[in-house]
């Protein structure tokens, strides 16, 4: 075998680290279930899209091609979303590996080259993501029979998804090699990926001119949008701009693929250079040879002010705790440091100020009603996503973290019962999250009060005029017809109440699901990834059904739309599109009927979520002793 070919094989296919990761991961039931769930979701969504968009006894070839094209767009965006959700989950092990320095000590004593160590970790973990990606290829191949989807578009969509997976994997490996982060950085890494995608998407949609912008080539969703919707999201004509502006504005798909691959190569090269010198931490001299921080203060035995056992011990008065000490401890320990408290209240203050700024920019005419609504939807949904992720991280580590550090063993020796322990955890975390939840609720509430006050003298009274669909067909035509237009507030006055009814119980449900997986999991990493996947699937399926039902079903649709926080946020801000069948279609019931149905749906959603929370809590209480004994001593 030629030397160069053997060198390439050792870096990739025959790399011992990659082979070990693939062989061990292929035997894990969790990976098998993830693959089944991934394909199952893709198949269900594809069948649903085809049945909805291609419904009818007789279809022309043009209608069939249009149905296939629209279904492909939906499934392609879903594939990108699933890859961005699952890629951090599969790559989390690479970041968590840094938490145990002995792993690196053993690995660096082997004769493996630096490139083999880095590429082995990257390719071994990336294999499962790419396997998920290309497992859906037969579905896209079947869609070729419907027409309307060129083969080059299918391959380009796979290139966009593969670029996103490669970039996420390279960032995870770079964080692992750097030695600057530990297990807790897994969640921060996940939040950073989601936040980057959401922020760039929101900025492009709000401040863009309806076409490709410089952010398109930096976001896989925007790049895919430019590929699949060239008329609604057009690129600049070739030759309009010189390089490098022409790359971003004329060829955003190629720009995303090239940039993601180039940045991945840079990260891999940097990791290969620093892996044997202790990563960035070792190169910067931040970590000593014994693994302790060089900047850490060492106690001086000659220091007379140093604390001695039993000497100069400061007395601290007793603190008054809540009726449930576990609830008080849970809420107080989260704010144990200055930075945690500062970040919490900064989020609250900045969120309220941003809501006031958005309303002011709309009031003085800087933003149109369309831009105002887009910003409000993006703001509320983004805030809810961040709060949900924070709730998942807190709850999914609440029990498993105490099992790892031995605190749970100490608590079980006290008179505290299982019910008190679990209810205290739940109440403490919800009490800490309530001020954060006030931000999206206040954002919707302030907008609702502004609309209720008629815009405080603004021209048009903070309302938009939309036409009623099929008015003449429904009322028989003639001058006696009712008006063909209807005035709709830019945001419903009861928006704050609807969001409070939907958001608070939904976050409580996320917290109890995280606690359940935290109780059943051996470590924090497994509980966080499992909870994120479970909440993502539940919220995605319920949200998709609620979104579609609210728009297509008269009267009953808004009731179903209230089951999802995101669908409810869309409904209170843009009711004419979110609840079109009820609001703007003749005979649908009108805006008043839609508002009553939405409130009813929000109340039903709150009741359902509360019942589910209490049911899961009761089940956890009954099985608490058995589960704790089963996992006793697990690390």
Order of alpha helices (4+ residues) and beta strands (2+ residues): alpha-alpha-alpha-alpha-alpha-alpha-alpha-alpha-alpha-alpha-alpha-alpha-alpha-alpha-alpha-alpha-alpha-alpha-alpha-beta-alpha-beta-alpha-alpha-alpha-alpha-alpha-alpha-alpha
